[in-house]
Amino acid sequence: MKQPFALVAAGIAALSLAGPPLAAQQKTDFKIPRTADGKPDFNGVWTSGGAERLGDLGGGPPRFTSAPDLPRPEPLPYQPWAEAERQKYLDRRGIDDPIGRCMMPGVPRTTGMPMPIQFVQAPRQFIILYEAYHAYRVIPFDAAHPPDVEPSFMGDSVAHWDGDTLVVDVVGFNTQTWISGVGSVHTDRLHVVERYRFVDSQTVVMEATVEDPGALTRPWKQYFTLRLAPGERIREYECLENNEDLLRFETILKTDPRYQQK
Amino acid sequence: MKKPDGTLEKWKFEGFPPNMLLRNGWKKDATLQAGMKVTIFGWQARDGSNLVHSRQITFEDGHTVVYGPPAGNGGGRATQ
């Protein structure tokens, strides 16, 4: 009953809705929930944007809708070598997706998974618990990245406030994650800046700015909608148990002539 | 599963993990029980084995439950 979202639904939450720039249509008639120290209060369990891609088969109302009028995502502005890599992985129809092997999806991709996310906010640190892949991030406020950062799947995160926006700066990635979708490779020079802000009292939009001078020609942005989910809680998601894809992919790679020349 | 010639064949249907089935209203030991006749929409494994990526299950009374994630190659919309 396991489905690690390998080939099928690495839910990327970016929207295809065209619309005016965010600044042009921000709601102002709502109150941002605040903690005792006056900061926006992100505490709670949030339905992540990846839920949108689960779709609806029964014709009922959508269970998740993204914030309206988010900018349309653009293709990743890849340097030629990286685009060639991406095409190679697309030709292999995603069989190499690291999350199919239960690796953590990295940043910002984990936010796009269809499982909930919990924010635990304290004055000195901000903790993100992802149901997906047991991923978590413990993010200090107003700290520098440590000097001994080792390349990792989720990178090293530090946070600060920009007015009512929570800004998280992430570096220190390994090269085993994909940015957004099949073959979206990057180098260890990947740098992600996440900006979380309320667009109404129950909804947060996270804007991820992705830079990688080793693979991209310019910064690239992706937007994620998070909706507060009262009554929801983080449950267990174990990707590795009974992950038949591991064996299946290897079998396909060895026996399917389409993959022999790769 | 019954083949056109009437013989029976074993198939395996893969779907969401328990956390996501729960959220779709699937109850352990109650929603699906031995002997039920169900219809499952999904995609067969590329290696041709009797293994299915399940998307939706329909029960005899007509009600449906989302069983697994949609088709796609993990690409989302941003890079396709």
Chai-1 contact restraints between the chains, C-beta under 6 A:
chainA,res_idxA,chainB,res_idxB,connection_type,confidence,min_distance_angstrom,max_distance_angstrom,comment,restraint_id
A,M1,B,G15,contact,1.0,0.0,6.0,A-B,restraint_1
A,K2,B,P17,contact,1.0,0.0,6.0,A-B,restraint_2
A,Q3,B,E14,contact,1.0,0.0,6.0,A-B,restraint_3
A,Q3,B,G15,contact,1.0,0.0,6.0,A-B,restraint_4
A,Q3,B,F16,contact,1.0,0.0,6.0,A-B,restraint_5
A,Q3,B,G68,contact,1.0,0.0,6.0,A-B,restraint_6
A,L7,B,N73,contact,1.0,0.0,6.0,A-B,restraint_7
A,V8,B,P69,contact,1.0,0.0,6.0,A-B,restraint_8
A,V8,B,G72,contact,1.0,0.0,6.0,A-B,restraint_9
A,A9,B,P69,contact,1.0,0.0,6.0,A-B,restraint_10
A,A9,B,P70,contact,1.0,0.0,6.0,A-B,restraint_11
A,A9,B,G72,contact,1.0,0.0,6.0,A-B,restraint_12
A,A10,B,G74,contact,1.0,0.0,6.0,A-B,restraint_13
A,I12,B,G76,contact,1.0,0.0,6.0,A-B,restraint_14
A,I12,B,A78,contact,1.0,0.0,6.0,A-B,restraint_15
A,A14,B,R77,contact,1.0,0.0,6.0,A-B,restraint_16
A,A14,B,A78,contact,1.0,0.0,6.0,A-B,restraint_17
A,S16,B,R77,contact,1.0,0.0,6.0,A-B,restraint_18
A,G55,B,P70,contact,1.0,0.0,6.0,A-B,restraint_19
A,L57,B,Q56,contact,1.0,0.0,6.0,A-B,restraint_20
A,G58,B,T64,contact,1.0,0.0,6.0,A-B,restraint_21
A,P73,B,A78,contact,1.0,0.0,6.0,A-B,restraint_22
A,P75,B,T79,contact,1.0,0.0,6.0,A-B,restraint_23
A,L76,B,T79,contact,1.0,0.0,6.0,A-B,restraint_24
A,R93,B,N73,contact,1.0,0.0,6.0,A-B,restraint_25
A,G94,B,N73,contact,1.0,0.0,6.0,A-B,restraint_26
A,G94,B,G74,contact,1.0,0.0,6.0,A-B,restraint_27
A,D97,B,G74,contact,1.0,0.0,6.0,A-B,restraint_28
A,S180,B,G76,contact,1.0,0.0,6.0,A-B,restraint_29
A,S180,B,A78,contact,1.0,0.0,6.0,A-B,restraint_30
A,S180,B,T79,contact,1.0,0.0,6.0,A-B,restraint_31
A,G181,B,G75,contact,1.0,0.0,6.0,A-B,restraint_32
A,G181,B,G76,contact,1.0,0.0,6.0,A-B,restraint_33
A,G181,B,T79,contact,1.0,0.0,6.0,A-B,restraint_34
A,V182,B,N73,contact,1.0,0.0,6.0,A-B,restraint_35
A,V182,B,G74,contact,1.0,0.0,6.0,A-B,restraint_36
A,V182,B,G75,contact,1.0,0.0,6.0,A-B,restraint_37
A,S184,B,T79,contact,1.0,0.0,6.0,A-B,restraint_38
A,Q222,B,A78,contact,1.0,0.0,6.0,A-B,restraint_39
A,R235,B,N19,contact,1.0,0.0,6.0,A-B,restraint_40
A,Y237,B,P17,contact,1.0,0.0,6.0,A-B,restraint_41
A,Y237,B,N19,contact,1.0,0.0,6.0,A-B,restraint_42
A,T251,B,D47,contact,1.0,0.0,6.0,A-B,restraint_43
A,I252,B,D47,contact,1.0,0.0,6.0,A-B,restraint_44
